[in-house]
């Protein structure tokens, strides 16, 4: 059984920074692409950032240059550094990964962590 647990969300003022973490646990052989998505009230879930096993990154247009994704494979953990936060960044942030376990490769999601940007 694989679990993804996010941490680091909260309330921050516009212009501030937050760092989200996602830790994967369970019978994990390897984690392939890791990513972050977000969903604001009344909107569809959207891509925030992804990082491949080789370290290639991709960002959503609205966060490029402000958010940065990284990974620590030794800890099965990845991070989202969010800078210059704006009220429109307010959403529930979900981590996601494609994970190889004994006999199966599948996509997994965390439970979500709320990020609120407000003065």
PETAJO-V147428 format. One record per backbone hydrogen bond with DSSP energy under -1.0 kcal/mol. CO is the residue of the C=O (numbers start at 1). NH is the residue of the N-H. If there is no record, write none. Layout:
BEGIN
<<CO | NH> <CO | NH>>
END
This chain:
BEGIN
<<3 | 25> <5 | 23> <7 | 21> <10 | 116> <12 | 118> <13 | 16> <16 | 85> <18 | 82> <20 | 80> <21 | 7> <22 | 78> <23 | 5> <25 | 3> <26 | 28> <30 | 100> <33 | 98> <34 | 51> <35 | 96> <36 | 48> <36 | 49> <37 | 94> <38 | 46> <39 | 92> <40 | 43> <46 | 38> <48 | 60> <49 | 36> <50 | 58> <51 | 34> <52 | 55> <56 | 52> <58 | 50> <60 | 63> <60 | 64> <63 | 66> <63 | 67> <66 | 83> <68 | 81> <70 | 79> <72 | 75> <72 | 77> <76 | 24> <77 | 72> <78 | 22> <79 | 70> <80 | 20> <81 | 68> <82 | 18> <85 | 15> <86 | 89> <87 | 90> <91 | 115> <92 | 39> <93 | 113> <94 | 37> <95 | 110> <96 | 35> <97 | 108> <98 | 32> <99 | 106> <100 | 29> <100 | 30> <101 | 104> <104 | 101> <106 | 99> <108 | 97> <113 | 93> <114 | 10> <115 | 91> <116 | 12>>
END
